[in-house]
Amino acid sequence: MAETWIRLLGPPKIESPGVTPAQPKGRKAWAVLAYLALQPDGISRSRTATLLFPDAADPLGALRWNLSELRRTLDGVSISGDPLRVALLPPWRCDALELVGSANGHDLDPRRFDGQLLEGLSFADSPVFDSWLADQRYRLENCVQSLLYEASLAALASGAPDDAVELARLALRRDPFHADCTAVLVKALVALGEHRRAREEVTKCADLYHRELGLPLPAEVRRALSDSAPAADPEIPATASTVRSYLDAGSASLSAGAVDRGLDQLRLAVVLAQHTADRHLVAESLVTLAGALIHQAGGRGAEVADFLHRALSAEAPDGVSRTAAAAFRELGYLSVQRGVPDRAAGWLDRARQAARGIPDEQARILAIQGMLASDTAHYGDAVTAFMESGRLAKEVRNRRQQAFSEALLGRVHLLRGDLELAAAALDRALDWVAEEHWTAFEPFVSGVRGETYLAAGRLDAAADLIDRSWVMADLAGDHCYMALAAGAEARLFLAHGDLAAAEHWIDRGLEPKPWYLWYTARLLDVAAEVTIATGSPRATQFVDRLAALASRSGMREFGVRAQSHRAVLGDEAAAKAVPWLAKEIDNPALTAFLATRHG
């Protein structure tokens, strides 16, 4: 049976080979279809009607007419119920649905997705829907970009550098400043033996960054051209025993704080494993190295993602496998930090399937799922995930995982204004961090605990922990925790009424450019508050950056807060959007903030 496609990306149309299908009439019919298609849990008829037909004499009647028009042209597509839901039956497919559901359809070809959502259509007469559409366009463009990047990595890892070059170039056409895509392109050209072209790409990237941003060549691009595997002692036999010896030595060095030595030992383990016939050992070595780079050395770029994709190429990715589960989890973790929630959900779902019956790995996966839920303002789901993660971690006696999950649970309680619950969770996490001598994680827990004191009005206690968080993050050079601590310092000085000091900390926090984009969004949020209070012309710039980041990354609460800032700055359309968007988020603290601010 020939497939019939609903194309919502690019100029919208119904497409079927060999025939000219009937098309829905009117831009509002397409708007209804796109809105419902991207609401996986359904949406009420009254809410949909109010959103799309705000000026109609009979909004529900206008919705019924458009639903009838869709049913007339989409024979075989179910659009029914209250809440309304769209269900596609074969031969029907929808590009936007497949893109956001690409979590489970990991064999999707990203080259099929092109164009903006409902390209060419505008809805100035429905300003709140227009705001929703702008957010979704950012989100889907980000998802396609991430899919192209991941596909180029997978092609390189599976021995198809030609495909990797093509996919990386497509990604770079969308975002020429994507240093990780440039790194993959350079690696792929080197793999093809095209060293001159690889050097040309590095030079082009260096010129672009210098000319447009005033920045040096990104380190990951430089490493992509110059990196080479460490040379193993030819007298050391490449056997499973020697590989495991290096893996054990690397883990011991990392635990002792000798990070560089530990990474060197793990890199040698990978080299030796690749000289054995044991593909599982290769995968295990690559995942161990990637995990160490991510969690011990702050690695987030193409290098670690390449290791993880190579591990999945070596390890059978289907069925139960601790190694595959860890690789999928780390890819999910990277996607959470990069702000690509649709891709993160997919990797974590595959991790969960691979980790069946492995409780310690399930605890880790649940913690990352909780981070994803928290970042996208699904706070109830986040609490459930963190509590179950903590329970499993306790069961397997993994105290560090307990501390991690409990600290992130405390963050959720803080964001929702449940200060007693936040304080209790964070104090437990601080005790466990101290027991484990886990100084690398302490800046996060201290910073969030300090903000809990701050929210309770205990400014002196807040200052002690927030200052400690900054010093420890700065000494460690951890960009994420530096942004977190600087934002907390800015909030502290805002509470004291010292706006000049608050602006100073905002500027310090924006310098490190953390990988975890949630920290950047939280910093931009307080930057908007402070600069609005001072009347600074920078306020609009901070608000626009926050709105774009929140839209692209699915950070729904920050999207609401960005619209609230715009409303304060005089944007009437934003003022209309605030209550609409806020209604979808279960957060009493946000509700109280908006009530105080907008009455």
N, C-alpha and C positions, 0 to 999 in steps of 0.2 A: 504494500500500500504506500503510495507516494505521500511524503510528509507535507503537511501544511504548516507554514510558519507564521506566527504573529511577530512581526518585527517592530519592536518598540524602540530599539536603538537606531539612530538615524531617522530620516523622514518615515513616520509610521505607515505600515502597510501590511496587508495579508498577502502571502506569497505561496504559490503552489506550482510545481513544475508542470508545464504543458497547458495550463489553464490560466484564465484571468478571473480570480475570485472576486466576489462582491466585497466592497470596502465599507466599513462603518462611515456614516455621514456625520460630518461635523466634528470640530476639535474637542467638544465636550464629551462626546462618546469615547474618543481616544483617551481623554483625561480620566474618565471613569474606569476604563479598562486598565490603564497603567497603575492607577491608584490602588485598585482592588488586587491586581496581580502582585503588587509589592507589599501586601498586608497578609502575611502567612497565617496569622491567627484570626483573620476576618475583621470586619469593621462594621459598625452599626449603620443601618440605612439612614437614620436621622443625621448622624455625624457626617456621612458622605454627602448627603444632600446639602447640609449647611455649608460644608467646605467648598463644594463645586458650584452651587447655585445660590450664593448669598443674597442676590438682589431679586431672585425670582418671586413672583406672587405665591407660587406653590412649589417650594423646593423639592418636596417628595414627589410631586407630579412630574417635575422636570427630570428627576432621577429615574422614575419609572419609564419615561419615554426613551431615555438613552439606554436603559437596560434592555428594553424591547428591541431597539436598533442593534445592539450588540448580539442579542440572541438570534436576530434575523440573519446576520451575516456570519456568525460563528457557530454554525450548526455542528454540534458535537462538543462544544465548550459549555460547561455548566457554570452559570452565574446565578446563585440563588441563596436563600436563607436570610436570616437576620440574627447575628451579623452576616453580612454578605461575604461569600467566598467564591473564588474562581478555581475551577477544577478542569484540567485539560485531559482529554482522553485521546488515544491514538486515532488518527495520525497527527494530532495537533501538537505543536511545540511552540515555545515562546523564548526568544533570545534573552530577555532580561531575567526571566525566571531561571533559565539554565545558568546564567552567569552568577546570580546570588546563591543558587543551589549547587555551585560548582564544588562545594565542600565535599559532596558525595560523588559527583561525576568528575573524578580526577583525570579522566582521559579527554577532557574538553580541549578542542583546538582553539586557542585564543585568537587566532587570525580571523575567526568568524565574527568577532564582535567589533563593530566599528560605528562611530557616530554617537551623538548625545541622545539621552532619553527624550523622546518626543521632539526630535530636532525640527526646528522651524516653527514650532507652535509656541505661542505665548498666551498668558492668562491674566492680563492686567485687571480684568473685571472680577477675578477671584484671587485677591492678593495673598491670602493665607495658603491657598493651593500653589500659587506661584512660588512662595517661599519653600514649601515642601518639595516642589519640583526641582528647584535650584539645589537643595540639599541632596536629593537623590541623584542628580546629574554628577555632582562631585563624588558621591559614594561609588557609583557604577564606573566612572572613569578611573578611580583609584583601584577598583577591583580588576578591571581589564589590565591596567598597568602592572599590577602585582602578578596577575596570571601570566602575562608575557615574560616577566622576569623569572618566575618559577619554572616556566616551560623551557626557557633558555638554559637554566641551570640543569634541569632534568635531561635535556638533550646532550649537554656537555658531559654529564656524568655517565650517560648510557653509550657514549662513544659516537655521537652524531654531531660533531662540531659544525658542520655546514648548517644544520638546522638551528644550532645555538646562535650562529652569526646572524641568520635571518631574523630570529625572534628578538635577539638583543637590539638589532637595528630598528625593528618596529617599535620596541619599547622606547628607544632613544628619540625616535621621531616625536613621540608624545611628550617626553621629558628629557631634553638633552643634558640636564644637570644631574640625572640619576647616575651617581658614581658607581653604584654596584652593577648596574647594567653595562656601563662602560668596562668595568673589570671583567665581567663575563665575556663581553665581546673580545677583549684583548686575550683572555685565556683561550677562547675558541680559535682565534687566529693563530696563536702560538701552537695550539694542538694541530692545526692544519699545516704547520710549517711556514706560515705567512708572517715571518718575523718583521719584515719591512712594514707591512700594513699594520701590524700590531703597534709598532713604534709610532706610526703616523697617527693612529687613534689616540695614543697617549699624549702626543704633542698637541693634537686638536683639543683634547680635553683640558690640558694645561692652559692653552691660550684662552679657551672659553671661560674657565674659572678666573683667570687673571683679568681678562677684559671686562667681564660682566659683573663679577662679584668681588674682585680685588683679593681673591684667595689663592693659595698655592694649590698645586695638583693634589687631589685627595690621595691619602696614603694607600687606600685599597687599590687604586688604579696603578700606582707605582709598583706595589707588591705583585700585581697580576703579571706585570712584564718581567720582574726581576726574581720573583720567588723560585726557589728550587728546593727539592726535598733534601733533608740532611743526609750526608753519606754515612752509611753504617760500616762498622769495622768489618772488613771482608773475612776476618777470622771468626766472627760470631755467626753461628749457623742460624738460618732462617727456619726455625721450628716453632711449633705452638708453645713449647716451654719457654723459649727465649722471648717470644712476643709477650706472653703473660707476665714474665719477669719484668719487662720494661713497663707494662701497664701497671703492675703493682708498685714499682719504683716511682713512676710518675704520680700515682695517687698519693703515695706517702709524702713525696716532695711537696705536692700541693697542700696537703693537710698541715705540713710543717711551715707553710708560708713561703716556700721557695718556688714561686710561680714560674719564673723563667726556666729553672732547671727542670721542673715537672713537665712543662710544655715540650722542652727538648726531648725528654725521655718518651713522652707520648708520641711525638712525631717519629722518633726512631721505631717505636712499636708499629706504627702504620707502615713505614718502609719495609720492615721485616715481614709483616703480615702479607704484604703484597707480593712477596717472593715465595709464599706458601701456596698450596692449592686449596686452602680452607677459606672459602668465601665468607662464611659466617664470622671467622676471626677477623677478616678484613673489615667487615661491617662494624663489628664490636669495637675495633681499634679506632675507626673513623668517628663513631658516635662518642666514644670516650674523649677523644681529642677535641671534637666540636663542643661538647659539653663543658670541658675545661676552659676553652677559649671564651665561651659565652659567659660562664658564671665566675671565672677567676680572673680573666684578662679583659673583660668588657668587649669581647668580639661580637659584632652584630652584622657584619657585611657579607659580601659575596664569598669570602673565603670559607666561613663556617657553614654557610648555606650549601656551598659546593661539597664540603665534606659530608653533610647530611644526605644530600641527593646521591652522592657516590655510595654511601652506606646502603641506601634503599635499593640501589641498582645491584649491589652485591648480595643483599639479604632478600629472600623471598618476601615481598611486602604483604602477602595475604596470610591469614591464619594467626594464631597466637605466637608472639615473638617479643621477648623483652627488648631486644635490640631495635626491632622495627618500631615498637611502641615508643621507645625513647627518642628515636629519630623523628617520628611524627610529632611527638610532644614538643621537641625543641623547635621544629618548624612552626608549630602553632604558637609557641612562645615568641618567636621572632615576629610573626604576623601580628600578634597582640601588641607588641611594642611599636611596630611600624604603623599601627592604626589601620589594619585591613581586616575588620571583624568577620567578613564573609569567608575569607580564606582561612583565617584562624579557626573558625568553627569547623571547617572541613578537616584540617589537619588534626584537630583535637578529637573529632569523631573517629577518624581512622586510628588514632592512638588508643582510644578507648576500646575499640574492637580488637586491636592487637594485644591489649593488656588484660584480657579476660583471665581471671584467676590469679593475677599477680598484684596483690594488694599494695605493695610499696610503690609500684609504678602507677597504680590507679590513684593513690593519694597525690602524687605529683601532678597527674593529668587534671584531677579535680581542682587543684589549686590554680592552675592556669585557666581552666574554664571559669573559675570564680573571678579571676582578674578580668577576663573578657566580659563577663556579665556585669561586673562593677563598672568598668570603663564605659559601657554602653547604657548604663543606668537601668539595668534589670536587677535591682538590688535584692529582691527576694530570692531570685535564682542564685545570686552571688553568695548570700548567707548560707543557703542550703549546700552549695558546693564546698565552701570553706569548712563548714561544720563536718561534713562527711569526710573531707580530706584529712582534717585533724583527727577524726575518729580512727581512720585507717592508719594514719601515721603513728598514733599512740599504740595501736594493735601490733605494729611491726617494730616499735621502739625506735622510730626515727625522730629524734628530738628536734633536729634542725627543720625537718618538714613541718612538725607541729608548730614551731616558732614562726615559720614563714606563713602558714595558713592562718594562725591566730592573729598575726600582725595585720594581714590583709583583711581579715574579718573586722579587726578594730578600725581599719580605714573606712569600711562600709558603714559601721555604726557612727563614726564621726561625720561622714557625709550626710547621713540621715538625721543627724542631731540627737542620736541616742548616746549621750555623753557618758552615762554611767556604764553602759555596756561597752563602749569604746575604751574607757579607762581600764576596766577589768581585763579585757582581752589584751590590750597593749602592755599592761603590767605583767601579765603572764608571759607574753612574748619576750619582754625585756629580761625576765628572770631566766628563761630558757636560753636566750642569746648569751647571757653572762655565763651560764653553766657550760655552754658549748665553746666559749671563747670565740664567738662568731663576730669578730669586730667588723667584718666587711658589711654585715647586714645591720649593724647597730645604728648607722645614721638614719636609715629609713624609720626604724621603730622609734628612736628618740625624737625625730622630727614630727612624726604623726602624734606621738604622745604629747609633745609640746603644743601642737595645735589643739589637742583636746583640752589641755589646761587653758589655752587662749580662748576657746569657745565658751569655757565656763567662767571667764572673767578673771582667772588667776594669772595675772600677767607676769609676776616675778617667777613663779614656777615654770611658766611657759618659756620665759627667756632663758632659763638655765638649760633646758633640754634642747631648745631650738639652736642656741649658740653652740652647744656640744655637737649637734647634728651637722652644722655647717663646718666646724673645724675638722671633724672626722671625715666628712665627705671631701673636703678640700685637700686634706692630707693624702687621702687615697686616690685623688684625681677622678672620682666617680661622677661623671657628668650628670647622670640622672638624679643622684641624691643631692648634688650641689644645687640643681634646679629646684628640687623639693624644699631644701633648707632655705634657699634664698626667697622662695615664695612665702615660706612661713615667717621669715624675718620681715618681709614687706607687710604681711598681715599684722604682725606684732607692732610695728611702728605706725601702721594705719590706726590700730586700736589706741595707741598713745597720742594720736593726732599729729605725729611728726611726718608730714607728707614728703618732705624733701628726703629724709632717710629712707622712706618706703620706696621712692623712685630710684634711689641709689641701689637698693637691693634688687629691684626689678632688673635694672641694667646688668648687675653682676650675674643674676640668674640666667639671663638670656644669652650670655656669652658662651657657655659650654655646649649648647645645642645637643641636648640629650637624645639618645636613641628612642627612649620610651616616650612617645608623643603625648601621653596623658599628662606627664609632668609639664610639658611645654604649654598645653592647654590650660592647666591650672594656674600656671604663672601668668599667662596672657589674661586670664580672668581677673586676677588681682591687679594686674597692670591697668586694665580698663577701669576698674573701680578707682584706683588711685589717681589716674590722669583725668578722669571725669571730675573727681573732687577738686583737683588743682586747676581745672580749666585748660589743661595742656592741649595743644594742637595734635599731640601724639595719640590722643584718645581714639580718634577714628581709625588710625592705623592699627592699633592694638585690637580694636573690636573687629575690624575686617579680617585680620589674621586669625583671630579666635573663631569667627564664624566659618571661614573657609576650612580651617583644620577640623573643627567639630563636624562639619558636613561630610568632609572626605572620610573621616575616621569613624563615623557612626556614634560619636560621643553626644548622645541626645541631650543630656543635662547641660553640657557646655553650649550646645546649640541654642537652648532656651535662654541661657544666661547672656549669650551674645546678642540675641534679639532684644532682651531686656536692656542691655547697654545701649543698643541702637535707639530704642524707644526713649530712653532718657536724653539721648542726643537729638531727639526731635523727629525720628522716623515713624510716621503714622502707620505705615504698613506693618512695621515690626511690632508696634504696640498691639495691633490686632492679632498678630501671630502668637504673641507670648502666651495668653491663656489657653489657646488652642493646643499648642505644643506641650505646655506644662501639664495638661490634663492626662497625657499619656504616661507620665512619670510618677511613680509612687514614692514620693520623698517629702515628708512633712517639713524638713528644713528648707527645701526649695520653695514650697508653698508659702511658708512664713516669710522668707526673703522677698518673694514677689509681692505678697500682701503689704509688707512694710514699704516697699519701694514704689508700688504703683497704686496702692489704695484699693 
